[in-house]
């Protein structure tokens, strides 16, 4: 089990450059990958995205790849045509006004677009360094998510045990439902002072009718099956967040039906505990892949 939140970092250093990879992820219903690359590394965007997909199936993942070059290979270009136009304009002003403008280097540098620089580097020079740093960062990222996922799994196990114990307590109470309904009816008979008109057969018919009306045996059977599947999913190495969310919806439906049918205060109290456990479980599974 892996958390959808995680962090990974790694760097690769050579004599000419340093390359740094940072990966962050957040909760998200689907997988969204955002890659921020140094412009010279832009040809590797698809490669980086593909590598992230190998280790993540849900979440918002942000990847930043930073490049610092120690040895410059930049060249400076001068727009000769633009320079000639500016110089001609300066001379024209000097002739018209009879003054010397005194053109210097600072004046030329302030002219927008006169000087441009270009870097003579091939992105392939950084492929090996990028692959190494990215692999290390992804390993760190995966380990981070696994650690958080393990903590979440332990908490989900605890909540699952609490839910299962409450359900087992309900099952034990269901076993005494017949006697419970019978005692309620007998108490009503005594309140109405039926006395000699008391009919044991009629009483048992009423008890049977109540048992049919308020039976929660089917809900109990389904809940026991759901609980087994719940713990099975917690042990899975595959992404189970969506499956657990769907399963919790089904469990919640059965608990609500049990609560609506229940005429027993103890059973109602147990369903309240089960609803609380499910709410906490659903809160936790929003964080897992």
C-alpha positions as CSV (number, residue, x, y, z in Angstrom):
1,X,0.0,0.0,0.0
2,X,1.3,3.4,-1.0
3,X,0.3,6.9,0.0
4,X,-0.5,9.4,-2.8
5,X,1.6,12.0,-1.0
6,X,5.4,11.6,-1.2
7,X,8.7,13.4,-1.9
8,X,11.8,12.4,-3.7
9,X,15.1,14.2,-4.5
10,X,18.4,13.4,-6.2
11,X,21.2,15.1,-8.1
12,X,23.9,14.3,-10.6
13,X,27.1,16.3,-10.7
14,X,29.9,16.4,-13.3
15,X,32.7,18.8,-14.0
16,X,30.6,20.8,-16.5
17,X,27.2,20.8,-14.9
18,X,24.9,19.8,-12.0
19,X,21.5,18.3,-12.6
20,X,18.9,18.1,-9.8
21,X,15.5,16.3,-9.8
22,X,12.8,17.0,-7.3
23,X,9.5,15.1,-7.1
24,X,6.4,15.9,-5.1
25,X,2.9,14.4,-5.1
26,X,-0.4,15.2,-3.6
27,X,-3.8,13.6,-3.3
28,X,-5.9,13.5,-6.5
29,X,-8.6,11.3,-7.9
30,X,-6.7,10.6,-11.1
31,X,-3.0,10.7,-12.2
32,X,-1.9,14.2,-13.2
33,X,1.8,14.7,-14.0
34,X,3.3,18.2,-14.3
35,X,6.9,18.4,-15.5
36,X,9.0,21.5,-15.2
37,X,12.2,21.2,-17.2
38,X,15.1,23.5,-18.0
39,X,14.5,24.5,-21.7
40,X,17.6,22.6,-22.9
41,X,16.1,19.5,-21.4
42,X,12.6,19.9,-23.0
43,X,13.2,16.9,-25.4
44,X,13.1,14.6,-22.4
45,X,9.6,15.6,-21.1
46,X,7.9,12.5,-22.6
47,X,10.6,10.3,-21.1
48,X,10.2,11.8,-17.6
49,X,6.4,11.5,-17.8
50,X,6.7,7.8,-18.8
51,X,9.0,7.0,-15.9
52,X,6.6,8.6,-13.4
53,X,3.8,6.5,-14.8
54,X,5.8,3.4,-14.0
55,X,5.6,4.1,-10.2
56,X,2.4,6.1,-9.8
57,X,-1.2,5.4,-10.8
58,X,-3.1,8.2,-8.8
59,X,-2.2,11.6,-7.5
60,X,-1.0,14.9,-8.7
61,X,2.8,14.5,-9.3
62,X,5.1,17.5,-9.8
63,X,8.5,16.9,-11.3
64,X,11.1,19.7,-11.4
65,X,14.4,19.2,-13.2
66,X,17.0,21.9,-12.7
67,X,20.2,22.3,-14.6
68,X,23.2,24.4,-13.6
69,X,26.0,24.7,-16.1
70,X,29.5,25.5,-14.8
71,X,31.3,26.0,-18.1
72,X,29.6,28.4,-20.5
73,X,29.5,27.7,-24.2
74,X,27.5,30.8,-25.1
75,X,28.2,33.0,-28.1
76,X,27.2,36.6,-28.6
77,X,25.6,37.8,-31.9
78,X,25.4,41.4,-33.0
79,X,22.5,42.5,-35.2
80,X,24.7,44.4,-37.8
81,X,21.8,45.8,-39.7
82,X,20.3,47.2,-36.5
83,X,23.6,48.6,-35.4
84,X,24.1,50.4,-38.8
85,X,20.7,52.0,-38.4
86,X,21.4,53.3,-34.9
87,X,24.8,54.7,-36.0
88,X,23.3,56.4,-39.0
89,X,20.7,57.9,-36.8
90,X,23.4,59.2,-34.4
91,X,25.4,60.7,-37.2
92,X,22.4,62.4,-38.6
93,X,21.6,64.0,-35.2
94,X,25.2,65.2,-34.8
95,X,25.1,66.8,-38.3
96,X,21.8,68.5,-37.8
97,X,22.5,69.7,-34.3
98,X,26.2,70.2,-34.6
99,X,26.9,68.4,-31.4
100,X,28.9,65.2,-30.6
101,X,26.7,62.5,-29.0
102,X,29.7,60.6,-27.7
103,X,28.5,57.0,-28.4
104,X,30.1,54.5,-26.0
105,X,29.8,50.8,-25.1
106,X,27.1,51.6,-22.4
107,X,25.0,53.3,-25.0
108,X,25.3,50.3,-27.3
109,X,24.5,47.8,-24.6
110,X,21.3,49.6,-23.8
111,X,19.9,49.1,-27.3
112,X,17.3,46.4,-27.1
113,X,17.8,43.5,-29.5
114,X,21.2,44.6,-30.6
115,X,23.0,41.8,-28.8
116,X,21.7,38.2,-28.5
117,X,23.3,35.1,-26.9
118,X,23.0,31.4,-27.8
119,X,24.2,28.3,-26.1
120,X,25.9,25.7,-28.1
121,X,24.8,22.6,-26.2
122,X,23.1,19.4,-27.2
123,X,20.4,18.0,-24.9
124,X,21.8,14.5,-25.4
125,X,24.8,15.5,-23.4
126,X,22.6,15.4,-20.3
127,X,20.7,12.2,-21.0
128,X,22.9,9.9,-18.9
129,X,22.9,12.3,-16.0
130,X,19.1,12.9,-16.2
131,X,18.4,9.1,-16.3
132,X,20.6,8.5,-13.2
133,X,19.2,11.4,-11.2
134,X,15.6,10.6,-12.2
135,X,16.0,7.0,-11.2
136,X,17.4,7.9,-7.8
137,X,14.7,10.5,-7.2
138,X,11.9,8.1,-8.2
139,X,13.4,5.4,-5.8
140,X,13.4,8.0,-3.0
141,X,9.9,9.1,-4.0
142,X,8.6,5.5,-4.0
143,X,10.1,4.7,-0.6
144,X,8.6,7.9,0.9
145,X,5.1,6.9,-0.4
146,X,5.6,3.3,0.9
147,X,6.5,4.6,4.4
148,X,3.4,6.7,4.6
149,X,1.3,4.0,3.1
150,X,2.4,1.5,5.8
151,X,1.4,3.9,8.5
152,X,-2.0,4.4,6.9
153,X,-2.4,0.6,6.5
154,X,-1.8,0.0,10.2
155,X,-4.4,2.7,11.0
156,X,-6.9,1.1,8.6
157,X,-6.3,-2.3,10.2
158,X,-7.1,-0.8,13.6
159,X,-10.3,0.8,12.3
160,X,-11.3,-2.4,10.5
161,X,-10.9,-4.5,13.7
162,X,-13.1,-2.0,15.6
163,X,-15.7,-2.3,12.8
164,X,-15.6,-6.1,12.8
165,X,-15.8,-6.3,16.6
166,X,-19.0,-4.1,16.6
167,X,-20.4,-6.3,13.9
168,X,-19.7,-9.5,15.8
169,X,-21.4,-7.9,18.9
170,X,-24.5,-7.3,16.7
171,X,-24.4,-11.0,15.5
172,X,-24.4,-12.2,19.1
173,X,-27.4,-10.0,19.9
174,X,-29.3,-11.2,16.8
175,X,-29.1,-14.7,18.2
176,X,-31.3,-13.7,21.1
177,X,-33.7,-11.7,19.0
178,X,-36.5,-14.3,19.3
179,X,-36.4,-14.2,23.1
180,X,-36.1,-10.4,23.1
181,X,-39.3,-10.0,21.0
182,X,-41.1,-12.6,23.0
183,X,-40.4,-10.8,26.2
184,X,-41.6,-7.5,24.7
185,X,-44.9,-9.1,23.7
186,X,-45.4,-10.7,27.1
187,X,-44.8,-7.4,28.7
188,X,-47.4,-5.9,26.5
189,X,-49.9,-8.7,27.3
190,X,-49.3,-8.0,31.0
191,X,-49.9,-4.3,30.5
192,X,-53.2,-5.0,28.7
193,X,-54.2,-7.5,31.4
194,X,-55.0,-10.2,28.9
195,X,-54.8,-12.8,31.6
196,X,-56.7,-16.0,30.7
197,X,-57.1,-14.9,27.1
198,X,-53.3,-15.4,26.7
199,X,-52.7,-17.5,23.6
200,X,-49.2,-19.0,23.3
201,X,-49.7,-19.9,19.6
202,X,-50.8,-16.3,18.8
203,X,-47.7,-15.0,20.7
204,X,-45.3,-17.2,18.7
205,X,-47.0,-16.0,15.5
206,X,-46.4,-12.4,16.5
207,X,-42.8,-13.2,17.3
208,X,-42.3,-14.8,14.0
209,X,-43.8,-11.9,12.1
210,X,-41.5,-9.5,14.0
211,X,-38.5,-11.6,13.3
212,X,-39.3,-11.5,9.5
213,X,-39.9,-7.8,9.6
214,X,-36.8,-6.9,11.5
215,X,-34.4,-9.6,10.4
216,X,-30.9,-8.4,9.7
217,X,-29.4,-11.8,9.0
218,X,-28.8,-10.9,5.3
219,X,-27.1,-7.6,6.2
220,X,-24.9,-9.5,8.8
221,X,-23.8,-12.1,6.2
222,X,-23.0,-9.4,3.6
223,X,-21.1,-7.3,6.2
224,X,-19.0,-10.4,7.2
225,X,-18.1,-10.9,3.6
226,X,-17.2,-7.2,3.1
227,X,-15.0,-7.3,6.2
228,X,-13.0,-10.3,4.8
229,X,-12.6,-8.5,1.5
230,X,-11.5,-5.3,3.3
231,X,-8.6,-7.0,5.1
232,X,-7.7,-8.9,2.0
233,X,-7.4,-5.6,0.1
234,X,-5.2,-4.1,2.9
235,X,-2.7,-6.9,2.3
236,X,-2.6,-6.4,-1.5
237,X,0.5,-4.9,-3.2
238,X,-1.6,-3.4,-5.9
239,X,-3.3,0.1,-5.8
240,X,-6.5,-0.4,-3.8
241,X,-7.7,3.1,-3.0
242,X,-10.6,3.1,-5.4
243,X,-11.7,-0.5,-4.5
244,X,-11.6,0.3,-0.8
245,X,-13.7,3.4,-1.4
246,X,-16.3,1.5,-3.3
247,X,-16.3,-1.3,-0.6
248,X,-16.9,1.2,2.1
249,X,-19.9,2.6,0.3
250,X,-21.3,-1.0,0.3
251,X,-20.5,-1.5,3.9
252,X,-22.1,1.8,4.9
253,X,-25.3,0.8,3.0
254,X,-25.6,-2.4,5.0
255,X,-24.9,-0.6,8.3
256,X,-27.6,1.9,7.5
257,X,-30.1,-0.8,6.7
258,X,-29.2,-2.6,10.0
259,X,-29.7,0.6,11.9
260,X,-33.1,1.3,10.3
261,X,-34.3,-2.2,11.0
262,X,-33.0,-2.5,14.5
263,X,-35.4,-2.3,17.5
264,X,-32.6,-3.0,20.0
265,X,-30.8,-0.1,21.6
266,X,-27.6,-2.1,21.9
267,X,-27.6,-2.9,18.2
268,X,-28.2,0.8,17.4
269,X,-25.2,1.8,19.5
270,X,-23.0,-0.7,17.7
271,X,-24.1,0.7,14.3
272,X,-23.2,4.2,15.5
273,X,-19.7,2.9,16.2
274,X,-19.5,1.2,12.8
275,X,-20.5,4.4,11.0
276,X,-17.9,6.3,12.9
277,X,-15.2,3.7,11.9
278,X,-16.3,3.9,8.3
279,X,-16.1,7.6,8.2
280,X,-12.5,7.5,9.6
281,X,-11.7,4.7,7.1
282,X,-12.9,6.7,4.2
283,X,-11.0,9.7,5.4
284,X,-7.8,7.6,5.4
285,X,-8.2,6.0,2.1
286,X,-8.4,9.4,0.4
287,X,-4.6,9.4,1.0
288,X,-3.7,6.1,-0.6
289,X,-3.1,5.1,-4.2
